[in-house]
Amino acid sequence: MLLSRMHRVPITALAASIAAGSFHTAHADSSDPAPTQQSSLSARGRAQQQPITLATSVEFVQRASSLVSTVGGIVYLYKFGEESHLEREVRRASTKLAKAQEDYTEEGDEKVVDAQQRHSIKKQQRDEVLRASEELALVEEQNFQDPHNKHRMAAGRLKELCVMNGGCYVKIGQHLANLDYLLPQEYTDELSSLYANTPRTPLAEVREIIREELGSYPEDLFDEFSAEPIASASLAQVHTAFLGGRKVAVKVQHPSVGRTAFGDIFVMTKIVRYLERFVEGFTFGWLVDEIAPQLFLELDFENEAQNGRKAKKILEKEFGDRVVVPGVVGELTKKKVLTMDWEGGLEATDIEGLEREGLDKGQVARLVSEVFCYQVFQEGFVHCDPHPANLMVRTNSRTGRPQLVLVDHGLYKTLGEDFRLDYCDLWLGIALADIAEIKRVCLKMGSGKMFPLLAAMLTARPFDEILDRAAVSKGKKKGGAVEDQSGQSKGNNSMIRMYAMRYVKEIAILLDSVPRELCLLLKMQDCIRHIDSALGKPVNTLEVSALRANVGKLQHAMKEGGRGKGGWGRLVLRVRERVRYWWSWWRIRGLFFAIRKSVKA
């Protein structure tokens, strides 16, 4: 509706309306359907906007112009920029790998009927894929060192745009920094700095926001209030304060974010749609599609406080003092100001800090994986923005082992029970290499014939490794091409990126057809995978996911199973489910033990 009516509105009125976040309602006909959740979120965002002024209209035009200029410059660079020798070598190696992957994934020659010969041909083809991926990784590493390569220059321009415009630009840039398997290393390297290089609001403006929200200036509310923020993110910054001798953290929203977010998302969406239509290989529209409806929820700190309270109750019940969620000071929390207990720690990817504290990276990685798998498979209440700054680690004073401090609870997703159970089935199928089960669940989720692609996207591993695990589980193979996930190399990352590039159109179609919950989980898993990669991949997260999915299915059966049945009926059902649970547990443990053993051999 919004886009179809654009031609009816003069451009000056359009700029003013978008700058104030009022375009949708101001130009809605009486024939429009009832507001959806997304439009209600927009309304919540508009309630925080300032009145329409010439300044906001000019700001909208300036921000939109900077986006158009940057995108145009990047497109021109790739289309007409001079290609260096190393870039030509990268292109040559990429073409070689793409051809090897195509040969490997195609059906075998029908003339070859001997099973052993077919297996030998497939093994040769896979070996060629591995050689080509290692060759590509080598030339990519050499090209990465060149400060003037196209990827580096384009990523630099994109980072400058994010820093200049701030707000949701930084938010999207931060998520791009986690897409290790989709983007060249230059992009993830440049954009990772956005976690540290975020805007800061002057103290005078911070004081005014606190007065508007809480009724008094910070010096009247707190015993002490730090003039400088200790941390700043894309949407807000954090100050320390003391309240009755208790140290607290005060999160204050950047004033410009609420003013510009609606217009920024609108323009980004238009530009992304244009690029998807006219630039071959560009399919990142799903990223904007997922951020847009969630952004205004993240701007409501009362919603974040509610999420934090619920997460604290859930996680501390399961993990005890292994996980800490800061408590909320309710009387000093409003839509733009959140006050919570102070909890310190190191970023989860601060390798030097972890080593200095004597914390084991494997224990950190397992704890992170366990926490998020528990949220997904057992509770269905999931923190969907786990970038490194939101996952802090410190030494547990009681046990000496890692303790996880989970912050920033603005973006959560509550999974429907049917979806959660399907997701449990899917991960169990992937882990146990049950192709029929993978196909059944993926088809139910709307993937059609692209179920191998969906399985590969969820695990960031080629689908043929699932087939290899199937052979191991049936005793037909002693390991072969199967790899322990903790042993990924740069060559493997290059191979996965090439698979993603090859199927880029299919990925876009798939993301449009699967449930929205799945898209947010993919985003969450990108973040977790990035942290696991930074820690050196010391834990097989697929095994952790499968074990938690198995528990999730058992818990549901114990809670819901047998309703309407007599006492004996409930008993029989519960015994049957426990037998199924332990049988799956032994299969998972046995399969991954066999894989680890074969990798070491």
Order of alpha helices (4+ residues) and beta strands (2+ residues): alpha-alpha-alpha-alpha-alpha-alpha-alpha-alpha-alpha-alpha-alpha-beta-beta-beta-beta-alpha-alpha-alpha-beta-beta-beta-alpha-alpha-beta-beta-beta-beta-alpha-alpha-alpha-alpha-alpha-alpha-alpha-alpha-alpha
